[in-house]
Amino acid sequence: MASKLTGTVALVTGASSGIGAATARRLAELGASVALVARRKDRLEVLAAEIEQAGGTALVVAADITDRIQAEGAVQQVLERFGRLDTLVNNAGLMLLGPVVGADAEEWDRMVAVNVQGLLYTTRAALPHLLRAAEQGPRQVADIVNIGSNAGRVASKGFGVYNATKFGVHAFTESLRQEVTERHVRVGVLEPGAVESELGTHNKPEVRGELIDPYFEGTEVLAAEDIADGVAYMVTRPRHTAVGELWIMPTEQA
């Protein structure tokens, strides 16, 4: 029996670790051919080998999506290999926290580049092909899932610019959804709470101690696979059903 995504192609950004890697595995298990996009080629190759050993199909695409030409080239590599694109998961993200007063503006630039510009560049490059896939078999529907954050719903002290990027992801998702939903390209945002991942490790120790560690102390946080299951749920709904927003939180997180 064919799996739910057999005959389709998915592109996952930030696929070298955490939520991206878990999502790529899950979509491959469901039958999709998966393009793994990130900067760390060595990690992508390990993941691709794992997926293929399990009977799936994976393509390694080493690219920095904050560069528009590389983002467009990544999508083009997928088209050259598979001839189509049915699902885009914009997962690549960066979280650098701290006060606005005295902030490092270069950290802001890096977050905006990854969380906003990279997402925009990849979506723009992918859209024509997603629209085409929605007109064809096997499913006659295509999907964009943007990985947002609880920080895109609630602003917090020390999260200001990260909040701004994730609120922006939410707003862009909803606007694009209204633009293409009648053409059967479903656009949704998945907003996780605290997840065990590398996301917080790029922060200074004092920032981790004040703003990140408290979320993980005494709380059973989410695993990357929990978010991957959410993505899988969104993209495997029947053609007539769209999930515009999915909020996944640890039970104990207020």
C-alpha positions in Angstrom: 0.0 0.0 0.0 1.3 3.4 -0.9 2.2 5.8 1.9 0.4 9.1 2.3 3.1 11.1 0.6 4.3 8.6 -2.0 5.1 10.3 -5.3 5.6 13.7 -3.7 8.8 15.8 -3.0 9.5 17.8 0.1 12.2 20.4 0.8 13.2 21.0 4.4 15.5 23.9 5.4 17.6 23.7 8.5 17.7 19.9 8.0 21.1 19.3 9.5 19.8 19.0 13.1 16.9 19.1 15.5 13.4 19.8 14.1 14.6 19.9 10.5 16.3 16.5 10.7 13.4 14.9 12.5 10.9 16.4 10.0 12.9 15.1 7.0 12.9 11.6 8.5 9.2 11.7 9.2 8.3 12.9 5.7 10.5 10.2 4.2 8.8 7.6 6.3 5.5 8.8 4.8 6.8 8.2 1.3 8.1 11.6 0.2 11.4 12.1 -1.5 13.1 14.7 0.7 15.6 17.4 -0.1 17.8 18.3 2.9 18.9 21.9 2.8 21.4 23.4 5.3 24.9 24.7 5.4 26.5 21.7 7.2 26.9 19.2 4.3 28.6 16.6 6.5 25.5 16.3 8.7 23.2 16.3 5.8 25.1 13.4 4.2 24.8 11.4 7.4 21.0 12.0 7.5 20.6 11.2 3.9 22.4 7.9 4.3 20.1 7.1 7.3 17.0 7.9 5.3 18.1 5.8 2.3 19.1 2.9 4.5 15.5 2.9 5.8 14.2 2.7 2.2 13.6 6.4 1.6 15.0 8.9 -1.0 17.0 12.0 0.0 18.9 14.7 -1.8 21.7 16.7 0.0 21.7 20.4 -0.9 24.4 22.4 0.9 23.2 26.0 0.8 23.0 29.2 2.9 19.4 30.3 2.3 20.2 33.8 3.6 21.8 34.3 0.2 19.0 34.7 -2.3 21.0 33.1 -5.1 21.8 30.1 -3.0 18.2 29.8 -1.9 17.0 29.9 -5.5 19.7 27.4 -6.5 18.6 25.0 -3.8 15.1 24.9 -5.2 16.5 24.5 -8.7 18.6 21.5 -7.6 15.4 19.8 -6.3 13.6 20.4 -9.6 16.6 19.0 -11.5 16.7 15.9 -9.4 12.9 15.2 -8.9 11.1 17.3 -11.5 8.6 18.7 -9.0 8.1 20.1 -5.5 5.0 19.4 -3.3 6.0 20.5 0.2 8.2 23.2 1.6 9.1 23.2 5.3 10.7 26.5 6.3 12.4 25.4 9.4 15.8 27.1 9.5 16.0 29.5 12.4 18.3 31.3 14.8 17.5 32.5 18.3 19.9 35.1 19.9 18.4 36.6 23.0 19.2 39.5 25.3 18.2 43.1 26.1 17.7 45.7 23.4 19.8 48.2 25.4 23.4 47.6 24.4 22.5 44.8 22.0 24.9 43.5 19.3 23.3 44.7 16.1 25.1 42.0 14.1 23.2 39.4 16.1 20.0 41.2 15.0 21.1 41.1 11.4 21.8 37.4 11.6 18.4 36.6 13.0 16.6 38.7 10.5 18.6 37.1 7.7 17.8 33.5 8.7 14.4 33.8 10.3 12.8 36.2 7.8 14.9 36.7 4.6 15.9 33.1 4.2 12.2 32.0 4.6 11.1 34.7 2.1 13.8 33.8 -0.5 13.1 30.0 -0.3 9.3 30.5 -0.4 9.5 32.9 -3.4 11.7 30.4 -5.3 9.4 27.4 -4.5 6.0 28.9 -5.0 5.7 28.5 -8.8 6.5 24.8 -8.5 4.2 24.3 -5.5 1.4 25.9 -7.5 2.1 23.6 -10.4 2.1 20.5 -8.1 -1.3 21.5 -6.7 -2.7 21.2 -10.2 -1.4 17.7 -10.7 -1.5 14.3 -9.2 -0.9 12.4 -7.0 -2.6 14.7 -4.4 -3.6 17.9 -6.3 -2.6 19.9 -3.2 0.7 21.4 -2.1 1.9 22.6 1.3 4.1 25.3 2.9 4.7 24.9 6.6 6.6 27.7 8.3 8.1 26.8 11.7 7.3 29.8 13.9 7.5 29.8 17.7 5.5 30.5 20.8 7.6 33.7 20.6 5.5 34.6 17.6 2.4 34.7 19.8 3.7 36.3 23.0 6.4 38.9 23.4 8.8 38.5 26.4 11.5 40.6 28.0 14.9 39.7 26.4 13.2 38.1 23.3 12.5 41.4 21.5 14.1 40.9 18.1 13.5 37.2 18.0 9.9 38.0 18.8 9.8 40.5 15.9 11.1 37.8 13.5 8.6 35.2 14.6 5.7 37.6 14.7 6.7 38.4 11.2 6.7 34.8 10.2 3.2 34.5 11.5 2.0 37.6 9.6 3.6 36.5 6.3 2.2 33.0 6.6 -1.4 34.3 7.0 -1.1 36.8 4.2 0.3 34.2 1.8 -2.3 31.7 2.9 -5.0 34.1 1.8 -3.3 34.6 -1.5 -2.9 31.0 -2.6 -5.3 28.9 -0.7 -7.9 28.9 -3.4 -5.3 27.4 -5.7 -4.9 24.5 -3.2 -1.5 25.5 -1.9 -2.0 25.3 1.9 0.1 27.6 4.0 0.4 27.1 7.7 2.5 28.1 10.7 3.6 25.6 13.4 4.5 27.3 16.7 6.4 25.2 19.2 7.0 25.9 22.8 10.2 24.8 24.4 12.0 22.1 22.4 15.2 20.2 23.1 17.4 21.4 20.3 20.6 23.4 19.4 18.5 26.6 19.2 19.6 28.1 22.5 23.2 27.0 22.4 24.4 30.0 20.3 23.6 32.4 23.2 26.1 33.7 25.7 26.2 31.7 29.0 24.6 34.6 31.0 21.8 34.8 28.5 21.2 31.1 28.7 21.2 31.2 32.5 18.6 34.0 32.6 16.3 33.5 29.7 16.6 29.9 28.4 17.5 27.5 31.2 14.4 28.4 33.3 12.2 27.0 30.6 13.9 23.7 30.8 14.3 23.3 34.5 11.6 21.1 36.0 9.7 20.9 32.7 9.3 17.9 30.4 10.1 19.8 27.1 9.2 18.8 23.6 11.4 16.6 21.4 12.1 17.4 17.8 10.0 14.4 16.8 7.0 16.0 18.5 7.2 18.9 16.0 7.9 16.6 13.1 4.7 14.8 13.9 2.9 18.1 13.8 4.3 18.9 10.4 3.3 15.4 9.2 -0.2 16.0 10.5 -0.5 19.3 8.6 0.7 18.0 5.2 -1.2 14.8 5.2 -4.7 16.2 5.7 -7.2 15.6 2.9 -7.2 18.0 0.0 -10.2 19.9 1.3 -8.7 20.4 4.8 -6.1 23.1 5.7 -4.4 23.7 9.0 -3.5 27.3 9.1 -2.0 27.3 12.6 -0.8 24.6 14.9 0.5 25.4 18.4 2.4 22.7 20.2 3.5 23.2 23.8 5.0 21.2 26.6 2.1 20.3 28.9 3.9 22.0 31.9 4.9 25.2 30.0 2.7 28.2 31.1 
